[in-house]
Amino acid sequence: MRVVETTFAWDGHSRIYLSGYPGARDWVANMRAHPTVTVHTVEGLRWYDVPAEARVITNREERLPHVLAFIERWASRGGAGLPFRWTLKGIRLNHRLGLPWWGPFYLARRILDRMPCVELTLSGTPVARPAGPPTPTSRPR
């Protein structure tokens, strides 16, 4: 079993979206090979284990809203300044208006295209966990 701690975007119902730094990621390859996963909650006073099914999203139009939501959640947790937030709003507006990915938006699209996107569909009943969440697995060396 491998445990990865990450930021997420949640649709408010039964889907969680994960992403991360651009490039190939072992955790994405693991979820593609073994899509049955367990989500461990780490926020709040109670902890839960929730069964889920993972699906790696590769289509640009399907994944872009989820990657942008992930980035917004990450930015809201601190560390992202005003220029970053304005850039993100510009990217969203550019996409919403259907404008071409020109100039600085071309570079942004290249970065966004390289970010992984995994959809986790919660597929079972949450089970209360008496102790805290499991410790993240260290990277093999």
LOVORO-821115 format. One line per 4 residues: their letters; for each residue x, y, z of N, C-alpha, C, O. Coordinates in pm, 1 decimal. Layout:
# residues N
a) X,Y,Z,X,Y,Z,X,Y,Z,X,Y,Z  ...
# end
This chain:
# residues 141
mrvv) 83.7,-117.3,0.0,0.0,0.0,0.0,88.7,124.2,0.0,189.1,130.9,70.9  49.0,223.0,-81.7,121.7,348.7,-88.1,25.9,460.4,-48.7,-88.2,463.3,-94.7  71.3,551.5,35.3,-11.3,662.3,82.0,50.3,792.7,32.8,167.5,820.5,58.1  -30.6,873.1,-38.5,14.4,1001.6,-91.4,-73.5,1110.1,-32.9,-196.1,1100.1,-37.8
ettf) -12.1,1214.3,22.7,-87.6,1327.5,75.4,-84.0,1438.2,-29.0,23.0,1474.0,-78.2  -200.9,1492.7,-62.9,-205.4,1594.8,-166.4,-323.5,1687.5,-144.8,-415.6,1657.0,-69.1  -319.2,1800.8,-212.2,-433.0,1891.2,-219.0,-531.9,1832.0,-318.0,-494.7,1750.7,-402.7  -657.0,1872.2,-307.7,-759.8,1815.3,-394.8,-861.4,1922.8,-429.1,-865.9,2028.0,-365.4
awdg) -942.2,1895.9,-529.2,-1062.1,1974.7,-558.9,-1178.3,1877.4,-549.5,-1170.1,1765.7,-600.7  -1286.1,1918.3,-484.7,-1400.9,1831.5,-463.0,-1521.2,1893.0,-532.1,-1540.5,2014.4,-525.7  -1602.4,1811.5,-598.1,-1720.5,1863.3,-668.4,-1838.9,1884.4,-574.4,-1944.8,1929.2,-618.6  -1823.4,1853.1,-445.8,-1930.1,1870.4,-348.8,-2023.3,1750.6,-339.6,-2116.5,1750.5,-259.1
hsri) -1999.2,1649.0,-421.0,-2085.8,1531.0,-421.7,-2001.6,1404.6,-404.9,-1965.5,1368.5,-292.9  -1970.8,1338.2,-514.3,-1902.3,1209.0,-503.9,-1770.8,1203.0,-582.0,-1715.6,1094.6,-601.1  -1720.4,1317.1,-627.1,-1595.5,1314.6,-704.1,-1491.3,1410.0,-645.9,-1520.8,1523.4,-608.1  -1368.6,1359.0,-640.6,-1252.9,1436.3,-595.1,-1154.6,1437.4,-710.6,-1137.4,1336.3,-778.8
ylsg) -1089.8,1551.3,-733.0,-992.3,1563.7,-841.4,-855.1,1594.3,-782.8,-839.5,1683.0,-698.8  -756.4,1518.8,-829.3,-618.9,1534.9,-784.4,-533.6,1583.1,-900.2,-560.9,1551.9,-1016.1  -431.6,1658.2,-868.5,-335.3,1701.5,-968.9,-202.9,1722.9,-897.2,-185.4,1677.0,-784.3  -110.8,1791.2,-961.0,18.6,1815.4,-900.2,112.6,1880.4,-999.0,70.0,1932.2,-1102.2
ypga) 239.4,1877.5,-967.3,339.5,1939.4,-1053.1,338.9,1875.4,-1191.5,309.7,1756.6,-1205.6  371.3,1955.0,-1293.7,375.9,1899.4,-1430.0,476.5,1785.4,-1442.2,577.8,1781.3,-1372.4  445.9,1694.1,-1532.0,536.0,1582.3,-1559.5,478.6,1450.1,-1513.6,374.7,1445.1,-1447.8  547.2,1343.9,-1549.0,504.6,1208.2,-1511.1,516.2,1191.6,-1359.7,613.7,1235.8,-1298.9
rdwv) 417.3,1128.7,-1300.4,414.7,1106.2,-1156.3,386.8,959.5,-1129.0,298.6,899.7,-1190.6  463.2,901.4,-1035.6,444.5,760.6,-998.6,304.7,734.0,-945.7,245.5,631.0,-977.8  250.3,825.8,-864.2,119.6,801.3,-804.7,10.7,795.5,-911.4,-87.6,723.1,-895.7  27.4,871.3,-1019.9,-70.3,866.1,-1128.4,-60.7,731.3,-1199.7,-162.6,669.0,-1229.2
anmr) 61.4,686.7,-1227.1,81.1,556.3,-1290.7,25.1,444.3,-1203.3,-34.3,349.3,-1254.5  43.6,455.0,-1071.8,-10.1,354.0,-980.1,-162.8,352.0,-983.1,-223.4,244.9,-980.4  -224.9,469.0,-988.7,-371.2,473.6,-992.5,-425.3,424.5,-1126.6,-534.3,367.6,-1132.3  -350.8,445.9,-1233.1,-393.0,394.4,-1363.8,-387.1,241.3,-1362.5,-476.5,175.1,-1415.3
ahpt) -282.7,185.9,-1302.5,-265.2,40.8,-1298.2,-356.9,-25.9,-1195.8,-401.8,-138.7,-1216.3  -384.2,43.7,-1086.1,-467.0,-11.6,-977.1,-571.3,93.3,-938.5,-551.2,166.6,-841.6  -682.4,102.0,-1012.3,-778.2,211.1,-991.1,-863.4,202.2,-864.7,-928.9,300.4,-829.6  -865.0,90.2,-796.0,-939.6,81.5,-670.3,-851.1,138.0,-559.7,-744.9,83.2,-530.0
vtvh) -896.0,249.1,-498.3,-815.2,319.3,-398.7,-899.1,347.5,-274.2,-1020.4,326.6,-274.1  -834.2,394.4,-169.5,-901.7,438.6,-48.7,-860.8,582.2,-21.7,-742.1,614.8,-19.1  -960.0,667.7,-1.7,-935.0,807.3,33.6,-938.3,815.4,185.2,-1035.2,772.5,247.9  -832.8,870.1,244.4,-825.6,891.2,389.0,-842.4,1040.6,413.9,-763.7,1120.7,363.6
tveg) -942.9,1078.8,490.3,-959.0,1220.5,520.4,-858.4,1260.8,627.5,-825.0,1181.7,715.7  -810.4,1385.3,618.9,-712.6,1432.7,716.1,-753.6,1564.6,780.3,-688.1,1610.4,873.9  -860.9,1626.5,731.4,-905.6,1753.6,786.6,-1022.6,1729.8,881.0,-1102.8,1639.0,858.9  -1032.7,1809.7,984.5,-1144.2,1796.1,1077.6,-1106.7,1717.0,1201.1,-992.0,1675.8,1218.2
lrwy) -1205.0,1696.4,1286.3,-1182.3,1628.4,1413.4,-1200.6,1478.0,1404.5,-1154.2,1404.9,1492.0  -1268.5,1429.9,1298.8,-1287.9,1286.6,1278.6,-1225.0,1248.7,1145.9,-1218.5,1330.1,1053.8  -1178.6,1124.9,1136.3,-1112.8,1077.6,1015.5,-1191.7,961.8,956.7,-1253.8,883.7,1028.9  -1188.1,952.1,824.4,-1262.9,845.9,756.3,-1178.5,782.8,646.2,-1088.5,846.0,590.9
dvpa) -1209.2,658.2,615.9,-1156.3,588.1,499.1,-1274.4,569.2,405.2,-1378.9,518.4,445.7  -1258.0,610.2,279.4,-1368.0,601.2,183.4,-1317.5,529.1,58.5,-1220.4,573.5,-2.6  -1381.7,418.2,19.4,-1341.4,350.1,-103.5,-1372.4,437.9,-224.9,-1470.4,512.5,-226.0  -1287.1,427.5,-326.5,-1305.9,508.1,-447.8,-1245.7,436.6,-567.9,-1165.2,344.4,-554.4
earv) -1286.7,481.4,-684.7,-1231.5,433.1,-811.6,-1161.9,550.1,-880.1,-1218.6,658.7,-891.7  -1039.6,527.5,-925.1,-960.1,632.4,-989.5,-968.9,621.4,-1141.0,-974.8,512.0,-1197.1  -969.8,738.0,-1205.9,-966.4,744.7,-1351.8,-874.9,859.3,-1389.9,-897.0,973.3,-1349.0  -772.5,829.7,-1467.6,-680.7,933.3,-1515.2,-746.3,1002.1,-1634.7,-783.6,936.7,-1732.0
itnr) -760.2,1133.8,-1626.7,-823.1,1211.1,-1734.1,-713.8,1269.3,-1822.9,-623.9,1338.3,-1774.8  -721.8,1241.2,-1951.8,-620.0,1290.2,-2045.2,-673.6,1392.7,-2144.5,-595.1,1469.2,-2200.5  -803.6,1396.7,-2167.8,-861.7,1490.5,-2262.7,-852.3,1633.1,-2209.2,-898.8,1660.4,-2098.5  -792.7,1724.6,-2286.4,-768.6,1861.8,-2241.6,-896.8,1931.9,-2197.7,-900.1,1990.9,-2089.8
eerl) -1000.2,1926.8,-2277.1,-1122.7,1999.6,-2245.1,-1191.6,1943.6,-2119.8,-1251.4,2019.3,-2043.4  -1183.5,1813.7,-2098.8,-1244.9,1754.0,-1980.3,-1164.0,1785.3,-1855.2,-1220.8,1808.4,-1748.5  -1032.8,1786.2,-1867.7,-948.9,1798.3,-1749.5,-922.0,1942.4,-1706.4,-899.8,1967.8,-1588.0  -923.6,2037.5,-1800.8,-885.1,2174.3,-1769.6,-964.3,2235.4,-1653.6,-902.2,2293.5,-1564.7
phvl) -1097.8,2225.7,-1649.3,-1169.1,2284.3,-1534.4,-1127.3,2223.6,-1400.5,-1123.4,2293.2,-1299.1  -1096.4,2094.4,-1400.1,-1057.4,2027.8,-1275.0,-916.6,2068.0,-1232.5,-890.8,2087.5,-1113.8  -825.6,2080.5,-1328.8,-689.2,2123.7,-1297.0,-692.3,2266.9,-1244.9,-623.7,2298.6,-1147.7  -770.5,2353.6,-1307.9,-780.1,2492.2,-1260.7,-843.1,2498.1,-1121.2,-799.8,2577.9,-1038.1
afie) -944.2,2415.2,-1094.2,-1004.0,2410.8,-959.5,-901.9,2363.2,-856.6,-897.3,2414.7,-744.9  -820.5,2265.1,-894.0,-714.7,2216.3,-805.8,-616.0,2329.3,-774.6,-578.9,2349.8,-659.0  -573.9,2402.7,-878.7,-477.9,2512.6,-860.0,-538.4,2620.5,-770.5,-469.5,2674.1,-683.7  -666.0,2653.0,-790.4,-731.3,2753.6,-706.6,-736.2,2709.5,-560.8,-712.8,2790.1,-470.7
rwas) -766.2,2583.5,-537.2,-768.5,2533.4,-398.7,-629.1,2539.5,-337.9,-612.0,2581.8,-223.6  -529.5,2496.8,-415.4,-391.5,2503.0,-367.5,-354.1,2647.1,-334.6,-295.1,2673.3,-229.7  -387.5,2739.9,-422.4,-353.7,2881.1,-402.7,-424.7,2939.2,-281.3,-369.3,3024.9,-212.5  -546.9,2893.5,-254.2,-623.3,2946.7,-141.5,-566.5,2902.1,-6.8,-598.1,2960.8,96.7
rgga) -483.6,2799.4,-8.2,-427.4,2747.2,117.1,-302.0,2821.7,158.1,-237.4,2784.2,256.0  -266.4,2925.6,86.0,-151.0,3007.6,121.2,-37.6,2991.7,22.1,-28.5,2891.6,-49.0  47.7,3090.6,18.5,165.2,3081.7,-66.7,149.0,3141.1,-205.2,248.9,3163.6,-273.5  26.6,3167.2,-249.3,5.7,3224.1,-382.6,-30.4,3371.1,-367.7,-127.0,3406.2,-300.0
glpf) 48.1,3455.6,-431.5,24.6,3598.7,-422.3,-78.6,3648.1,-521.3,-131.9,3571.8,-601.9  -105.6,3776.7,-513.6,-204.5,3839.8,-599.9,-172.3,3823.8,-748.6,-263.3,3794.4,-826.2  -46.2,3841.7,-792.3,-19.0,3823.3,-936.2,-56.1,3682.9,-985.7,-106.6,3667.5,-1096.9  -31.2,3581.4,-903.5,-65.8,3444.5,-941.9,-217.0,3430.3,-955.4,-265.3,3371.7,-1052.2
rwtl) -291.5,3483.2,-859.8,-437.7,3473.0,-864.5,-494.9,3547.7,-984.9,-590.7,3500.6,-1046.3  -437.7,3663.9,-1019.8,-483.8,3737.9,-1137.0,-453.3,3660.3,-1265.0,-534.7,3658.4,-1357.4  -337.7,3597.2,-1270.5,-302.5,3515.4,-1387.0,-400.6,3401.0,-1402.7,-445.4,3372.2,-1513.7  -434.1,3336.1,-1293.5,-530.2,3225.6,-1296.9,-666.7,3273.5,-1346.0,-731.4,3205.5,-1425.7
kgir) -710.7,3390.5,-1298.8,-838.0,3445.8,-1345.9,-831.4,3476.6,-1495.4,-929.3,3455.9,-1567.2  -716.3,3526.1,-1542.9,-698.8,3553.9,-1685.1,-707.7,3426.9,-1768.5,-767.7,3426.9,-1876.0  -648.4,3319.0,-1719.4,-653.1,3190.4,-1790.0,-797.8,3140.4,-1797.2,-843.0,3094.7,-1902.2  -869.9,3149.4,-1685.1,-1010.6,3105.1,-1683.3,-1094.9,3188.1,-1781.6,-1175.6,3133.0,-1856.5
lnhr) -1075.5,3320.5,-1780.7,-1151.6,3407.3,-1870.1,-1117.4,3376.6,-2015.9,-1206.9,3368.3,-2100.0  -990.2,3359.9,-2045.8,-945.8,3327.4,-2181.8,-1013.4,3198.6,-2229.5,-1061.3,3191.5,-2342.7  -1017.2,3097.4,-2143.4,-1078.4,2968.8,-2179.0,-1230.4,2982.5,-2193.5,-1288.9,2929.7,-2288.0  -1294.3,3053.9,-2099.2,-1439.6,3070.1,-2102.7,-1485.3,3142.2,-2229.8,-1590.1,3109.8,-2285.8
lglp) -1405.6,3241.0,-2275.3,-1441.1,3315.8,-2395.9,-1405.0,3241.5,-2524.0,-1441.0,3284.2,-2633.7  -1333.1,3129.4,-2509.2,-1295.6,3051.0,-2626.6,-1188.4,3117.7,-2711.1,-1179.4,3093.4,-2831.4  -1107.5,3201.4,-2648.6,-1000.4,3270.2,-2721.4,-884.1,3175.2,-2746.8,-868.3,3076.0,-2675.6  -803.3,3204.6,-2846.7,-688.2,3117.6,-2872.4,-585.4,3129.4,-2759.8,-577.6,3230.4,-2689.8
wwgp) -508.1,3024.0,-2745.2,-402.4,3020.3,-2643.4,-278.7,3088.6,-2699.6,-183.8,3020.4,-2738.1  -277.0,3219.5,-2705.3,-166.2,3295.5,-2761.8,-86.4,3361.9,-2649.8,-130.7,3367.2,-2535.0  30.4,3411.7,-2684.6,113.7,3486.5,-2589.6,139.2,3409.7,-2461.7,174.4,3291.8,-2465.1  121.0,3477.5,-2347.1,148.5,3411.9,-2218.5,54.5,3293.6,-2192.6,88.9,3201.8,-2118.2
fyla) -63.8,3296.2,-2254.1,-157.9,3186.6,-2234.2,-107.9,3057.9,-2299.7,-142.5,2948.3,-2255.9  -26.8,3071.3,-2404.5,30.3,2953.2,-2468.9,121.7,2880.3,-2370.1,115.6,2757.9,-2357.5  205.3,2955.4,-2301.0,294.1,2895.5,-2200.3,211.5,2831.8,-2088.3,242.6,2721.7,-2042.9  106.6,2901.1,-2044.1,20.0,2845.8,-1938.5,-43.3,2715.4,-1985.1,-49.8,2619.4,-1908.4
rril) -89.9,2710.5,-2109.5,-152.2,2587.3,-2160.4,-51.9,2472.7,-2162.6,-86.1,2359.2,-2129.4  71.8,2502.0,-2201.7,173.9,2396.2,-2202.4,196.4,2340.7,-2062.7,211.7,2219.7,-2046.3  198.7,2426.3,-1962.5,216.4,2381.0,-1824.2,94.4,2301.3,-1778.8,108.7,2193.3,-1721.5  -25.8,2354.2,-1804.3,-148.9,2285.3,-1763.6,-162.7,2150.0,-1831.6,-211.0,2054.8,-1770.4
drmp) -120.6,2140.2,-1958.3,-127.3,2012.6,-2031.1,-37.4,1906.1,-1969.7,-63.0,1786.8,-1985.6  66.9,1947.7,-1900.3,161.0,1851.7,-1841.6,124.8,1815.2,-1698.3,184.6,1724.5,-1640.4  27.6,1885.0,-1640.6,-14.1,1852.5,-1504.0,-103.9,1729.3,-1507.5,-190.8,1719.0,-1594.1  -84.5,1635.8,-1414.9,-171.7,1518.6,-1411.6,-311.5,1557.1,-1364.8,-329.6,1659.5,-1299.0
cvel) -408.9,1475.4,-1398.7,-545.5,1495.7,-1350.5,-608.3,1358.7,-1327.6,-623.4,1279.8,-1420.8  -644.4,1331.4,-1203.2,-706.2,1204.1,-1167.2,-838.7,1233.4,-1099.1,-846.1,1312.9,-1005.4  -943.1,1167.5,-1147.9,-1076.0,1178.1,-1088.6,-1097.2,1057.1,-998.3,-1081.5,942.9,-1041.7  -1132.6,1082.3,-873.3,-1166.7,975.5,-779.9,-1317.3,980.0,-757.0,-1370.5,1080.6,-710.0
tlsg) -1385.4,871.4,-790.1,-1528.6,862.5,-766.1,-1549.7,781.7,-638.7,-1517.1,663.1,-633.4  -1604.0,846.3,-536.7,-1628.8,778.3,-409.3,-1732.6,670.6,-434.0,-1839.4,697.5,-489.0  -1700.4,546.9,-392.5,-1783.5,433.9,-432.9,-1838.6,352.1,-316.2,-1896.4,245.4,-337.1  -1821.5,400.3,-196.9,-1870.1,321.5,-84.0,-1899.8,407.3,36.5,-1890.5,530.0,31.8
tpva) -1935.1,342.0,142.5,-1968.8,410.0,267.7,-1841.3,446.0,343.2,-1752.5,362.1,358.4  -1831.6,570.9,390.9,-1715.8,608.4,472.9,-1711.0,525.9,600.8,-1814.0,501.2,663.5  -1592.0,483.8,638.6,-1571.1,406.8,760.8,-1489.4,495.1,855.1,-1382.2,543.6,819.1  -1541.8,515.2,976.7,-1471.4,598.0,1075.1,-1338.0,534.2,1110.3,-1328.6,412.8,1128.3
rpag) -1235.0,617.7,1119.9,-1101.0,572.5,1154.5,-1073.1,622.2,1296.7,-1077.9,742.9,1320.5  -1043.7,531.8,1392.7,-1028.1,573.3,1532.6,-905.3,661.5,1556.3,-907.8,749.7,1642.1  -800.5,638.4,1482.2,-678.7,719.1,1498.3,-665.6,810.5,1377.5,-749.2,806.7,1287.1  -562.2,891.9,1375.5,-539.4,982.4,1263.5,-515.8,909.2,1132.8,-509.4,786.3,1129.6
pptp) -503.0,984.5,1026.0,-480.6,922.7,894.9,-345.0,853.2,890.5,-257.2,883.0,971.5  -327.5,760.5,795.9,-199.0,691.1,785.5,-87.9,788.4,744.5,-113.1,891.3,681.8  32.4,753.9,780.8,148.4,835.4,745.9,179.0,818.7,597.9,181.0,706.4,547.5  203.4,931.4,526.3,238.2,919.7,383.9,361.2,831.7,365.0,453.5,833.5,446.5
tsrp) 361.2,754.7,256.5,472.2,667.7,223.6,587.2,751.2,169.9,566.6,839.2,86.2  707.0,724.4,217.1,822.0,798.8,163.7,854.5,745.2,25.7,826.0,629.8,-6.0  914.1,829.9,-55.2,951.9,789.9,-190.3,1063.9,687.0,-183.4,1158.3,704.0,-106.1  1055.2,579.8,-263.5,1164.1,483.6,-267.0,1288.7,548.4,-328.6,1278.1,630.4,-419.8
r) 1402.9,512.0,-279.4,1527.3,570.9,-331.0,1600.0,473.7,-419.6,1706.7,505.7,-472.0
# end
